[in-house]
Amino acid sequence: MRADPQQKRNVFSKNRTAAERMHRALLRFLSDVGTDEAKIASVSEL
């Protein structure tokens, strides 16, 4: 995220909408590349 490019702070609470969008994109990517559903399920909660 631009607010913390070096990932030194937890900016999730101030950027929840962006985090949710990024998480959905990650889950979609994992599915698109054929990742096992059990592995996707293990990271499906935000």
LINCOR-V310866 format. One record per residue. RES is the residue in one letter. PHI is phi as a letter, one per 40 degrees, with the letter a starting at -180 (NA if undefined). PSI is psi as a letter, one per 40 degrees, with the letter a starting at -180 (none if undefined). NEAR is the number of other C-alpha atoms within 10 Angstrom. Layout:
res->RES phi->PHI psi->PSI near->NEAR
res->RES phi->PHI psi->PSI near->NEAR
//
This chain:
res->M phi->NA psi->i near->12
res->R phi->c psi->d near->6
res->A phi->c psi->e near->11
res->D phi->a psi->g near->10
res->P phi->c psi->d near->8
res->Q phi->c psi->e near->8
res->Q phi->f psi->f near->10
res->K phi->c psi->e near->7
res->R phi->b psi->i near->9
res->N phi->c psi->h near->10
res->V phi->b psi->e near->13
res->F phi->d psi->d near->12
res->S phi->c psi->d near->8
res->K phi->c psi->e near->10
res->N phi->b psi->f near->12
res->R phi->d psi->d near->12
res->T phi->d psi->d near->11
res->A phi->c psi->d near->12
res->A phi->c psi->d near->16
res->E phi->c psi->d near->13
res->R phi->c psi->d near->10
res->M phi->c psi->d near->13
res->H phi->c psi->d near->16
res->R phi->c psi->d near->14
res->A phi->c psi->d near->12
res->L phi->c psi->d near->15
res->L phi->c psi->d near->15
res->R phi->c psi->d near->12
res->F phi->c psi->d near->12
res->L phi->d psi->d near->15
res->S phi->c psi->d near->14
res->D phi->c psi->d near->9
res->V phi->c psi->e near->8
res->G phi->g psi->f near->9
res->T phi->c psi->i near->12
res->D phi->d psi->h near->10
res->E phi->d psi->d near->11
res->A phi->c psi->d near->9
res->K phi->c psi->d near->11
res->I phi->c psi->d near->16
res->A phi->d psi->d near->10
res->S phi->c psi->e near->8
res->V phi->b psi->e near->11
res->S phi->c psi->d near->13
res->E phi->c psi->h near->7
res->L phi->c psi->none near->8
//
